[in-house]
Amino acid sequence: MQLVLEGIEKQVGAQTHLYPIDLALQPGAVTVLLGATQAGKTSLMRVMAGLDAPTRGRVSVDGRDVTGMPVRQRNVAMVYQQFINYPSMTVYENIASPLRLRGEKQVDAQVRALAARLHIEPFLQRLPAELSGGQQQRVALARALAKQAPLMLLDEPLVNLDYKLREELREELAHLFASSDATVVYATTEPTEALLLGGYTAVMDAGELLQYGPTAEVFHRPQSIRVARAFSDPPMNLVAGEAVPAGVQLPAGVQVAVPLPEGGSRQLTLGVRASALRVQPREGDVALPGRVELAEMSGSDTFVHVDTAVGELVAQLTGVHYFELGAQLTLYLHPSQVYVFDQGGRLLVAPARGA
């Protein structure tokens, strides 16, 4: 299914929720809407679904204008942040309801197959209120898949689950979407989910669409600082610098040898992802001595905040590492792993893939 948005805007009273957006979704693929809270993801998704009409612009499906057509007249499946199921129906009946509405004959076999895919077979005769949050969301996903709609919209479906459940369901969703022919739109605030789901990513901020393309391309070549911020967790380290013959000069005379395009602005911003900073040197590294401000664990990684001469930097280190607060620590950075943005925040230099 080809969904195309042309010049979509959305205003509510004096507030602008969506600025003009042009977006043609890749048919049969996953598109992640990535952005912080209030970036406009839900507003855009509601326009896609037909829950809201745009203030201006056009929505078309397979070349047919559906702008303003209500959701009940569209073949769309939706999964929300909340665990929305029919409370008086068993899990079995929740999943079976779209199949029966469609007049399917082999309802039982399809319900049990979907329940097996989402690991909820033992709960088919229970009511949703008797299930955990993760189990309820699995039921909502199974019902959405049972609808077999050509467009499936998921609005931060894992946000209300605990960390372990999110990890489990993320991987399952990636497999489910890969085996589906539907065009899937998945809204999230988390870059990790976008990378795991693959496909395509549309980065949004404050009601604007900043960049759209294959997920790996958007991640490795963010067109602006705004995109880089949205697609980095923890946030990309950004340091003000200026162009010099050798590359970029940072505060305290630190120089990073990066080939810059000719005729660019003198005032630059150097960006480095937390995962590119190390505590063990390699040949060609730039040394950034500093003092440990904070060290924290997140999953299987350690995030260490270091106050250096070029400002506070955050390094993401694989595994468990212990650092004493206030201890001296040198971070190391290789010039091949930095981003450079011009004075207007536009990308000038990005690391080569695999650097």
C-alpha positions as CSV (number, residue, x, y, z in Angstrom):
1,M,0.0,0.0,0.0
2,Q,1.3,3.4,-1.0
3,L,0.5,6.2,1.5
4,V,1.5,9.7,0.4
5,L,1.2,12.9,2.4
6,E,1.4,16.2,0.5
7,G,1.8,19.5,2.3
8,I,0.2,18.2,5.5
9,E,-0.4,20.8,8.2
10,K,-2.3,20.6,11.5
11,Q,-3.4,23.5,13.6
12,V,-5.4,23.3,16.8
13,G,-6.6,26.8,17.7
14,A,-3.6,29.1,17.7
15,Q,-1.2,26.1,18.1
16,T,0.6,24.5,15.2
17,H,1.0,20.8,15.7
18,L,2.4,20.0,12.3
19,Y,4.2,22.2,9.9
20,P,4.0,21.4,6.1
21,I,5.1,17.8,5.6
22,D,5.6,15.9,2.4
23,L,6.2,12.2,3.0
24,A,5.7,9.1,0.7
25,L,6.0,5.9,2.8
26,Q,7.8,3.0,1.4
27,P,5.1,0.4,0.6
28,G,5.3,-2.9,2.6
29,A,8.1,-1.7,4.8
30,V,8.4,-0.4,8.4
31,T,8.7,3.4,8.8
32,V,9.7,4.6,12.3
33,L,8.5,8.0,13.4
34,L,11.4,9.0,15.7
35,G,11.3,12.1,17.9
36,A,11.0,13.4,21.5
37,T,7.6,13.8,23.2
38,Q,5.5,16.5,21.5
39,A,7.6,16.1,18.3
40,G,4.3,15.7,16.3
41,K,4.4,11.9,15.9
42,T,0.9,11.2,17.3
43,S,-0.6,14.1,15.4
44,L,0.9,12.8,12.1
45,M,-0.2,9.3,12.8
46,R,-3.8,10.4,13.5
47,V,-3.9,12.2,10.2
48,M,-2.6,9.0,8.5
49,A,-5.3,7.0,10.1
50,G,-8.2,9.4,9.4
51,L,-8.8,10.1,13.1
52,D,-8.1,13.7,12.4
53,A,-8.4,15.8,9.2
54,P,-5.4,17.9,8.3
55,T,-5.8,21.7,8.4
56,R,-4.2,21.8,5.0
57,G,-2.7,19.2,2.6
58,R,-3.7,16.0,1.0
59,V,-3.5,12.3,2.0
60,S,-3.7,9.7,-0.7
61,V,-3.7,5.9,-0.6
62,D,-2.6,4.1,-3.8
63,G,-3.3,7.3,-5.7
64,R,-6.8,7.8,-4.2
65,D,-7.5,11.0,-2.2
66,V,-8.6,10.0,1.3
67,T,-8.1,13.4,2.9
68,G,-10.8,13.8,5.6
69,M,-12.1,10.2,5.1
70,P,-13.0,8.9,8.6
71,V,-11.1,6.0,10.1
72,R,-14.1,3.7,10.0
73,Q,-14.1,3.9,6.2
74,R,-10.4,3.0,6.0
75,N,-8.7,-0.4,6.4
76,V,-6.3,0.6,9.2
77,A,-5.1,-1.3,12.3
78,M,-3.8,0.7,15.3
79,V,-2.0,-0.2,18.5
80,Y,-1.7,2.5,21.2
81,Q,0.4,3.2,24.2
82,Q,-2.4,2.0,26.4
83,F,-3.4,-1.6,26.5
84,I,-6.7,-1.2,24.5
85,N,-8.7,-4.4,24.3
86,Y,-12.4,-5.3,24.6
87,P,-12.7,-5.7,28.4
88,S,-15.8,-8.0,28.4
89,M,-14.3,-10.4,25.8
90,T,-11.8,-13.1,26.4
91,V,-8.4,-13.0,24.8
92,Y,-9.6,-15.5,22.2
93,E,-12.7,-13.3,21.3
94,N,-10.5,-10.2,21.2
95,I,-8.3,-11.8,18.5
96,A,-11.2,-13.4,16.7
97,S,-13.3,-10.2,16.4
98,P,-11.6,-8.8,13.3
99,L,-11.6,-12.2,11.7
100,R,-15.3,-12.7,12.2
101,L,-16.0,-9.1,10.9
102,R,-14.2,-10.0,7.8
103,G,-16.1,-13.2,7.4
104,E,-13.2,-15.6,7.8
105,K,-14.0,-19.3,8.0
106,Q,-11.0,-20.8,9.7
107,V,-11.2,-18.4,12.7
108,D,-10.0,-20.9,15.4
109,A,-6.9,-21.9,13.5
110,Q,-5.9,-18.3,12.8
111,V,-6.5,-17.2,16.4
112,R,-4.4,-20.0,17.8
113,A,-1.6,-19.3,15.2
114,L,-1.5,-15.6,16.2
115,A,-1.6,-16.5,19.9
116,A,1.4,-18.8,19.4
117,R,3.4,-16.2,17.5
118,L,2.9,-13.8,20.4
119,H,3.2,-16.3,23.2
120,I,-0.2,-15.9,24.7
121,E,-1.7,-19.4,24.0
122,P,-2.2,-20.1,27.8
123,F,-4.4,-17.0,28.2
124,L,-6.9,-17.4,25.5
125,Q,-9.9,-18.0,27.9
126,R,-8.9,-15.1,30.3
127,L,-10.2,-11.6,30.3
128,P,-7.8,-8.8,29.5
129,A,-8.0,-7.5,33.1
130,E,-6.5,-10.8,34.3
131,L,-3.3,-10.3,32.3
132,S,-0.1,-8.4,32.9
133,G,0.6,-5.2,31.0
134,G,2.9,-7.0,28.6
135,Q,0.4,-9.8,28.0
136,Q,-2.4,-7.2,27.3
137,Q,-0.2,-5.4,24.8
138,R,0.5,-8.8,23.1
139,V,-3.3,-9.3,22.8
140,A,-3.7,-5.8,21.2
141,L,-0.9,-6.7,18.7
142,A,-2.5,-10.0,17.9
143,R,-5.8,-8.3,17.2
144,A,-4.1,-5.7,15.0
145,L,-2.3,-8.5,13.0
146,A,-5.6,-10.4,12.7
147,K,-7.2,-7.5,11.0
148,Q,-4.7,-7.9,8.1
149,A,-5.0,-4.2,7.3
150,P,-2.6,-2.9,4.6
151,L,-1.7,-0.1,7.0
152,M,-0.7,-0.8,10.6
153,L,0.0,2.2,12.9
154,L,1.7,1.7,16.3
155,D,1.9,4.7,18.6
156,E,4.7,4.0,21.1
157,P,3.3,0.6,21.9
158,L,6.0,-0.4,24.4
159,V,6.4,2.8,26.3
160,N,4.3,1.6,29.3
161,L,6.1,-1.7,29.7
162,D,9.1,-2.4,31.9
163,Y,12.6,-2.6,30.5
164,K,12.7,-6.4,30.3
165,L,9.4,-6.7,28.5
166,R,10.3,-3.9,26.1
167,E,13.5,-5.8,25.2
168,E,11.5,-9.0,24.5
169,L,8.8,-7.4,22.5
170,R,11.1,-5.2,20.4
171,E,12.8,-8.3,19.0
172,E,9.5,-10.1,18.4
173,L,8.0,-7.1,16.6
174,A,11.0,-6.9,14.3
175,H,10.4,-10.5,13.3
176,L,6.6,-10.0,13.0
177,F,6.9,-7.0,10.8
178,A,9.5,-8.7,8.6
179,S,6.9,-11.5,7.9
180,S,4.1,-9.1,7.2
181,D,3.1,-7.5,3.9
182,A,1.6,-4.4,5.6
183,T,3.0,-0.9,5.5
184,V,3.9,-0.3,9.2
185,V,4.3,3.0,10.9
186,Y,5.9,2.8,14.4
187,A,6.2,5.9,16.6
188,T,8.9,5.9,19.3
189,T,11.2,8.3,21.2
190,E,13.9,5.7,21.4
191,P,16.7,5.5,18.7
192,T,17.4,1.9,19.8
193,E,13.9,0.8,18.6
194,A,14.4,2.5,15.2
195,L,17.8,0.7,14.7
196,L,16.3,-2.6,15.8
197,L,13.3,-2.4,13.5
198,G,15.4,-1.2,10.5
199,G,13.4,-0.2,7.5
200,Y,13.0,3.5,7.1
201,T,13.1,6.3,9.7
202,A,11.4,9.7,9.7
203,V,12.9,12.0,12.2
204,M,10.5,14.6,13.7
205,D,11.0,17.6,16.0
206,A,8.6,20.3,17.1
207,G,6.1,19.4,14.4
208,E,8.6,19.3,11.6
209,L,9.8,16.4,9.5
210,L,13.6,16.8,9.5
211,Q,14.8,13.7,7.5
212,Y,13.4,10.6,6.0
213,G,15.2,7.6,4.5
214,P,16.6,4.1,5.2
215,T,17.2,3.9,8.9
216,A,21.0,3.1,8.6
217,E,21.5,6.1,6.3
218,V,19.7,8.5,8.6
219,F,21.6,7.2,11.6
220,H,25.0,7.4,9.9
221,R,24.5,10.6,8.0
222,P,22.1,12.9,10.0
223,Q,21.5,16.0,7.8
224,S,21.6,18.4,10.8
225,I,22.4,18.7,14.5
226,R,18.7,18.4,15.2
227,V,18.5,15.0,13.5
228,A,21.7,13.9,15.2
229,R,20.3,14.8,18.6
230,A,17.1,13.0,18.0
231,F,18.9,9.9,16.7
232,S,21.5,9.5,19.5
233,D,21.0,7.9,22.9
234,P,22.7,9.1,24.9
235,P,22.7,12.4,23.1
236,M,25.6,13.1,20.8
237,N,28.4,15.1,22.4
238,L,28.6,18.5,20.7
239,V,31.6,20.8,21.0
240,A,31.9,24.3,19.5
241,G,35.0,24.8,17.4
242,E,36.5,26.6,14.4
243,A,38.0,25.7,11.1
244,V,41.8,25.7,11.0
245,P,44.2,24.4,8.2
246,A,44.6,21.1,10.2
247,G,40.9,20.5,10.6
248,V,38.8,21.6,13.6
249,Q,40.2,23.5,16.7
250,L,38.3,23.0,19.9
251,P,38.7,24.9,23.2
252,A,42.0,24.7,25.1
253,G,43.8,24.4,21.7
254,V,42.7,20.8,21.1
255,Q,42.9,20.0,17.4
256,V,41.1,17.2,15.5
257,A,42.5,16.5,12.0
258,V,39.4,16.3,9.8
259,P,39.4,17.2,6.1
260,L,36.9,20.0,5.7
261,P,35.2,21.1,2.4
262,E,36.6,24.4,1.0
263,G,34.7,27.6,1.5
264,G,32.7,26.6,4.5
265,S,31.9,28.6,7.6
266,R,34.6,29.2,10.1
267,Q,32.5,28.5,13.1
268,L,31.8,24.8,13.4
269,T,30.3,22.2,15.8
270,L,32.1,18.9,16.3
271,G,29.9,15.9,17.2
272,V,30.9,12.6,18.5
273,R,28.7,9.7,19.6
274,A,29.2,8.5,23.1
275,S,30.1,5.0,21.8
276,A,33.0,6.5,19.8
277,L,34.8,7.7,23.0
278,R,37.2,5.2,24.7
279,V,39.3,5.0,27.8
280,Q,42.1,3.0,26.1
281,P,44.2,4.8,23.4
282,R,44.7,3.6,19.8
283,E,47.1,4.9,17.2
284,G,46.1,8.4,15.9
285,D,43.7,9.1,18.8
286,V,43.2,12.6,20.3
287,A,43.6,12.6,24.1
288,L,41.0,14.5,26.2
289,P,42.1,14.4,29.8
290,G,39.4,15.1,32.4
291,R,37.7,14.3,35.7
292,V,34.9,11.8,36.3
293,E,31.7,13.7,37.2
294,L,29.3,10.7,37.1
295,A,29.3,7.0,36.2
296,E,26.0,5.0,35.7
297,M,25.0,1.6,34.4
298,S,22.4,1.2,31.7
299,G,21.7,-2.4,30.7
300,S,25.0,-3.9,29.8
301,D,26.8,-0.6,29.3
302,T,28.5,2.0,31.5
303,F,28.0,5.7,30.8
304,V,30.7,7.9,32.2
305,H,30.4,11.7,32.3
306,V,33.8,13.4,32.2
307,D,34.6,17.1,32.6
308,T,37.3,17.8,30.0
309,A,39.0,21.0,28.7
310,V,36.6,21.0,25.7
311,G,33.5,20.6,28.0
312,E,31.6,17.7,29.6
313,L,31.6,14.6,27.5
314,V,29.7,11.3,27.9
315,A,31.3,8.0,26.9
316,Q,29.4,4.8,26.4
317,L,31.6,1.8,27.4
318,T,30.5,-1.8,26.8
319,G,30.4,-3.9,30.0
320,V,30.6,-3.0,33.7
321,H,33.2,-0.4,34.6
322,Y,33.8,1.3,38.0
323,F,35.1,4.9,38.3
324,E,35.6,7.0,41.4
325,L,33.9,10.4,41.3
326,G,36.5,13.1,40.9
327,A,39.1,10.6,39.6
328,Q,41.3,11.7,36.7
329,L,40.3,10.0,33.4
330,T,41.4,10.5,29.8
331,L,39.0,9.9,27.0
332,Y,40.3,9.1,23.5
333,L,38.8,9.9,20.2
334,H,39.9,9.0,16.7
335,P,39.4,11.8,14.1
336,S,37.8,9.3,11.7
337,Q,34.8,9.0,14.0
338,V,33.7,12.6,14.3
339,Y,30.9,14.6,12.7
340,V,31.3,18.2,11.7
341,F,28.4,20.6,11.3
342,D,28.5,24.1,9.9
343,Q,27.4,27.3,11.6
344,G,23.8,26.7,10.6
345,G,23.8,23.1,12.0
346,R,24.0,21.4,8.7
347,L,26.2,18.3,8.2
348,L,29.6,18.8,6.6
349,V,31.5,15.7,7.5
350,A,30.4,12.2,8.7
351,P,32.4,9.2,9.6
352,A,32.9,6.6,6.8
353,R,30.6,3.6,7.4
354,G,32.3,1.1,9.6
355,A,34.7,3.7,11.1
